[in-house]
Amino acid sequence: MIKCIGADNNETVVYNHYENSPEKILVLNWERWLWFSTNWYKLDEETNIPIDELIVEIKKHDICFFLISELIDMTSDYVQPGRKKVLQNLMTELNKLNVFYITMSEDTHYPTNESRTFNFPWFADKWMYTSKDTTIDFDYRPKDFTFNMLLGSERPHRTLMHLMIDKESYVYSTYIGHPNFRQKSAGHLEDGDIWNNLTNQDLSTKLNTMEKIKREDQNYCISHITPESIYNNSHFDIVAESQPLRDSLNFTTEKTGKPLSTGRFFIWYNSPHKVEYLKKFGFELQDYLCEYDSIIDDNKRLEAISELIKEIGDNENYIKKIYEDTKEARIHNQEVFKKLSNTTKSNILIWTDKQIIDIIGEKYGQR
């Protein structure tokens, strides 16, 4: 018997696999439970999450797979002390039970037991679309722009980066989710249907890049579609992830996945330590001029990124050197991405099988 709380892709995969299982299995999507079962997003920091209710439900089952598809702490810009304590208490209680974690991020404020965790980058199991007309350039050829910088929803760190870099003529720049910068965004290389969808959205709420657009008789989230004309006319990507900047957090979405999947060099403004995080999954980024990744201070890291972008500029010799120096790593990273995309779902099931066998064996061995 299996019970699924939440209805995301990975729960469905696990549910179908164990639908007729004699064991009592619970698959819990943390964010969806939090969103639909509580007023967590409206609570002040002193209000407690209903931990007791959650623990009672988990104890009804032989084993619980606790899915963290984004973040444990869903506060938008910072971790409120009261909420942080509540969530740390929750993790302490969960670790006493037969709870196993499937995670797409890491946060050292809320550590999970590594021996009970299957971790993979958020982008690994998402449907990504790259048109056959998108040129995958492992070697240099002339292009109109050195960089593209495609910013979606308004975020403070994105706004700072936009203000530092936007005016450079060698950067193709859009910031469609910011009310002051949307109309100034470049648009001539965008897919028409995507451009119309995004620029017609009401920015009184967050820009929704998860809306679906059809490509080759299949629907894809806008954010999961590789921008064909932009990639064909720019050498490198500037990536700014959507989550708050936290030294404790590792979280990479399709924004990072797209250049990895297409073998492109990219520069990122993210929380620090992404090189080490992605290395866990086989990616090699040490040749990507990414010394800035180890800088803890957000402002100093942004300054280092801005200086690097301006140093590269439209210097053809420097651009050619980047292509040459990173070619081997970019080819490797594209292959790693393909492997992750093809094996993550099956690897989840192999891993969950093992946990169930171990727990059930333990249960009957004690009788």
C-alpha positions in Angstrom: 0.0 0.0 0.0 1.3 3.4 -0.9 0.0 6.9 0.0 1.2 9.9 -1.8 0.8 13.4 -0.4 1.6 15.8 -3.2 1.5 15.2 -7.0 4.8 15.9 -8.5 6.8 14.0 -11.2 8.9 12.0 -8.8 6.0 11.0 -6.5 4.2 9.7 -9.6 7.2 7.6 -10.6 7.5 6.1 -7.1 3.8 5.7 -6.7 3.4 3.7 -9.9 6.4 1.5 -8.9 5.0 0.6 -5.5 1.2 0.8 -6.1 0.7 -2.9 -5.3 3.3 -3.2 -2.6 2.3 -5.0 0.6 4.4 -2.5 2.7 2.9 0.7 4.0 4.8 3.4 2.1 4.3 7.1 2.4 5.7 9.5 -0.2 5.5 13.1 1.1 6.2 16.2 -1.0 7.3 18.7 1.6 6.5 21.9 -0.3 3.1 20.8 -1.5 2.1 19.6 2.0 3.4 22.9 3.4 1.5 24.9 0.9 -1.9 23.1 1.0 -2.0 21.9 4.6 -0.8 25.0 6.5 -0.8 28.8 6.4 3.0 28.7 6.6 3.5 31.4 4.0 1.3 33.7 6.0 2.6 32.9 9.5 4.7 35.1 11.7 8.0 33.6 12.8 6.7 32.5 16.2 3.9 30.4 14.8 4.6 26.7 14.8 4.2 24.3 11.9 1.9 21.4 12.8 4.8 18.9 13.4 2.7 16.5 15.5 0.2 16.0 12.8 2.9 15.2 10.3 4.7 12.8 12.6 1.4 10.9 13.4 0.9 10.4 9.6 4.4 9.2 9.1 4.2 6.7 12.0 1.2 5.0 10.3 3.6 3.7 7.6 6.5 1.3 7.5 8.7 3.8 5.6 8.4 7.4 4.4 10.1 9.0 1.4 10.3 12.7 2.2 10.7 14.7 -1.0 12.3 18.1 -0.9 11.9 19.3 -4.5 13.2 22.8 -3.8 14.0 24.2 -0.3 13.3 23.2 3.3 12.8 26.8 4.3 10.6 28.6 1.8 11.0 32.1 3.1 11.7 34.3 0.1 14.8 36.4 1.1 16.1 35.3 4.5 15.7 32.6 7.2 13.6 34.0 10.0 15.0 32.8 13.4 11.6 31.4 14.7 10.9 29.5 11.5 14.5 28.2 11.4 14.1 26.7 14.9 10.8 25.1 14.0 12.2 23.5 10.9 15.3 22.3 12.7 13.1 20.7 15.4 11.1 19.0 12.6 14.3 17.5 11.0 15.4 16.2 14.4 12.0 14.4 14.9 12.1 13.0 11.3 15.6 11.6 11.8 14.2 9.4 14.7 11.8 7.7 12.3 12.0 5.5 9.2 12.2 8.6 7.0 14.4 8.7 3.9 15.0 11.8 1.8 14.9 12.5 -1.9 16.3 16.0 -2.3 17.0 18.4 -5.1 18.9 20.9 -3.0 21.2 21.0 0.1 20.9 23.3 3.0 23.4 22.9 5.9 20.9 24.7 8.2 18.7 21.6 7.8 21.0 18.7 7.2 19.6 15.3 6.3 21.4 12.0 7.1 23.6 11.3 4.1 23.1 7.6 4.4 19.3 8.1 4.1 19.4 10.7 1.3 19.2 10.5 -2.5 20.3 13.9 -3.7 20.4 15.1 -7.3 20.4 18.6 -8.9 16.9 20.0 -9.5 17.4 20.2 -13.3 18.4 16.5 -13.7 14.9 15.0 -14.2 13.2 18.0 -16.0 12.0 17.9 -19.6 14.4 20.3 -21.4 13.9 21.2 -25.0 16.7 22.2 -27.5 15.7 22.7 -31.1 17.7 20.8 -33.7 18.4 24.2 -35.2 20.4 25.3 -32.1 24.1 25.1 -33.0 26.2 23.4 -30.3 29.5 25.3 -30.5 32.4 23.5 -29.0 34.8 25.7 -31.1 34.8 29.4 -31.8 32.8 31.0 -34.6 31.9 34.7 -34.8 28.7 35.8 -33.1 26.9 39.0 -32.5 27.2 38.9 -28.7 29.7 37.7 -26.2 27.1 37.0 -23.5 23.4 36.6 -23.0 21.8 37.5 -19.7 18.2 36.4 -19.5 16.6 37.4 -16.2 13.1 36.4 -15.2 11.4 37.2 -12.0 12.5 40.2 -10.0 15.1 39.4 -7.4 17.3 41.9 -5.5 20.6 40.1 -6.5 19.4 40.0 -10.2 18.6 43.7 -10.1 22.1 44.5 -8.8 23.7 42.4 -11.5 21.5 43.9 -14.2 22.5 47.4 -13.2 26.2 46.5 -13.3 26.2 44.7 -16.7 23.1 45.6 -18.7 24.6 48.6 -20.6 27.5 46.6 -22.0 27.0 46.4 -25.8 28.4 42.8 -26.0 25.6 41.5 -23.6 22.2 40.5 -25.0 20.1 41.4 -21.9 16.5 40.9 -20.8 14.9 41.4 -17.5 11.2 40.7 -18.3 10.1 40.2 -14.7 11.1 43.7 -13.5 8.5 46.4 -14.1 11.2 49.1 -14.7 13.4 47.1 -17.0 10.9 44.9 -19.0 10.4 47.5 -21.8 14.1 48.1 -22.1 14.8 44.5 -22.6 16.3 43.3 -25.9 13.7 41.2 -27.8 14.7 40.7 -31.4 16.3 37.3 -30.8 13.4 35.9 -28.8 10.9 33.2 -29.9 7.7 35.2 -30.7 5.3 33.0 -28.7 7.6 33.1 -25.6 8.2 36.8 -25.8 4.5 37.5 -26.2 3.6 35.3 -23.3 6.1 36.7 -20.8 5.7 40.4 -21.8 1.9 40.2 -21.5 2.0 38.9 -18.0 0.8 41.1 -15.2 3.8 41.9 -13.0 1.7 42.6 -9.9 2.4 38.9 -9.2 5.6 37.0 -9.9 6.5 36.3 -13.5 5.5 32.8 -14.3 8.1 31.1 -16.5 6.5 27.7 -15.8 3.7 28.3 -18.3 3.6 25.8 -21.1 4.5 26.4 -24.8 4.3 23.8 -27.5 7.4 22.5 -29.2 7.2 19.6 -31.7 3.8 18.4 -30.5 4.8 18.5 -26.8 4.3 21.1 -24.1 7.4 22.4 -22.3 7.7 25.0 -19.5 9.0 28.3 -21.0 12.0 28.2 -18.7 12.9 24.7 -19.9 13.2 25.7 -23.6 16.7 26.6 -24.8 16.6 30.0 -26.6 17.6 28.9 -30.1 18.4 32.3 -31.7 20.0 33.7 -28.6 22.3 30.7 -28.3 23.1 30.9 -32.0 24.1 34.5 -31.7 25.9 34.6 -28.3 29.0 32.8 -27.1 28.4 32.4 -23.3 25.6 32.6 -20.7 25.4 34.8 -17.6 23.2 32.9 -15.1 21.4 34.2 -12.0 19.5 31.6 -10.1 16.2 32.4 -8.4 16.7 31.4 -4.9 18.0 33.7 -2.1 21.7 33.9 -1.8 22.7 31.8 1.3 26.1 30.5 2.1 24.4 27.4 3.5 22.4 26.6 0.3 23.1 24.5 -2.8 20.3 24.7 -5.4 20.6 24.7 -9.1 17.7 24.8 -11.6 17.2 24.7 -15.3 19.0 28.1 -15.6 22.2 26.3 -14.8 21.1 23.1 -16.6 20.7 24.7 -20.0 24.3 25.7 -20.6 25.5 22.4 -19.1 23.2 20.5 -21.4 24.4 22.3 -24.5 28.1 22.4 -23.6 28.4 26.1 -23.2 30.7 28.2 -21.0 28.8 30.2 -18.4 29.3 32.6 -15.5 26.9 32.4 -12.6 25.8 34.7 -9.8 24.5 32.2 -7.3 25.1 31.2 -3.7 28.8 30.3 -3.3 30.3 26.8 -3.6 28.5 25.6 -6.7 31.7 24.1 -8.2 31.9 21.6 -5.3 28.2 20.9 -5.3 28.0 20.1 -9.0 31.2 18.1 -8.8 29.4 15.6 -6.6 27.3 14.7 -9.7 30.3 14.5 -12.1 30.4 18.0 -13.5 33.8 19.6 -13.9 33.8 23.4 -13.7 37.3 24.2 -12.5 38.3 25.5 -16.0 35.4 27.9 -16.1 37.3 30.9 -14.7 35.1 30.5 -11.5 37.4 31.7 -8.7 34.5 34.0 -7.7 32.5 31.0 -6.6 34.6 30.7 -3.4 33.9 34.3 -2.4 31.5 34.3 0.5 30.5 37.9 0.6 27.7 38.4 -2.0 28.7 41.9 -3.0 32.3 41.0 -3.4 31.4 37.9 -5.4 29.2 40.1 -7.7 32.0 42.6 -8.2 34.4 39.8 -9.2 31.8 38.4 -11.6 31.3 41.9 -13.1 35.0 42.5 -13.5 35.4 39.1 -15.2 32.6 39.8 -17.7 34.0 43.2 -18.5 37.5 41.8 -18.8 36.3 39.2 -21.4 34.1 41.9 -23.1 34.3 41.7 -26.8 37.9 40.6 -26.9 38.0 38.1 -29.7 41.3 36.5 -28.6 40.1 36.1 -25.0 36.8 34.5 -26.3 38.7 32.1 -28.5 41.0 31.2 -25.5 37.9 30.4 -23.4 36.6 28.1 -26.1 39.9 26.3 -26.3 40.6 26.1 -22.5 37.1 24.8 -21.6 36.3 22.6 -24.6 37.2 19.3 -22.9 35.2 20.2 -19.7 32.2 21.4 -21.7 32.0 18.2 -23.7 32.3 16.2 -20.5 29.6 18.2 -18.8 27.2 17.8 -21.6 27.7 14.0 -21.4 27.2 14.1 -17.6 24.0 16.0 -18.1 22.7 13.5 -20.6 23.5 10.6 -18.3 21.8 12.3 -15.4 18.7 13.0 -17.5 18.5 9.4 -18.7 19.2 7.6 -15.4 17.9 9.8 -12.5 14.4 8.3 -12.4 15.6 4.7 -12.6 18.3 5.4 -10.0 15.7 6.8 -7.6 13.7 3.5 -7.9 16.8 1.4 -7.4 17.6 3.4 -4.3 14.1 3.3 -2.9 14.0 -0.5 -3.5 17.1 -0.9 -1.4 15.7 1.2 1.5 12.5 -0.7 1.6 14.2 -4.1 1.5 16.5 -3.0 4.4 13.7 -1.6 6.5 11.4 -4.6 5.9 14.2 -7.0 6.5 15.0 -5.3 9.8 11.3 -5.3 10.8 10.9 -9.1 10.2 14.3 -9.9 11.7 13.2 -8.4 15.0 10.2 -10.7 15.3 
